[in-house]
Amino acid sequence: MYFIEFSRQAQKFFNKLSDKDAKIVGEKINSIRENPFRFLKRLQGEKLWRLRILKYRVIIDVLVSKNKIIVLRIGYRKNVYD
């Protein structure tokens, strides 16, 4: 089981979400703790992963040796990759 850690930027965006969206995003992020690579897709040219949730994208770094998932950014699809 992996431990989940949020960056300051991701936590800030998560806190601004509506209650309904925050619940969905939180549940989906929590669900990847068992087997994260089942839901994640590798970003081209980077060592990061992405998770699709509704109209949001979550940029994630997975540290397998430490059993840690770091949520780097959460944002809308159109501008999260900038």
Secondary structure, 3 states (H helix, E strand, C coil): CCEEEECHHHHHHHHHCCHHHHHHHHHHHHHCCCCHHHCCEECCCCCCEEEEECCEEEEEEEECCCCEEEEEEEEECCCCCC
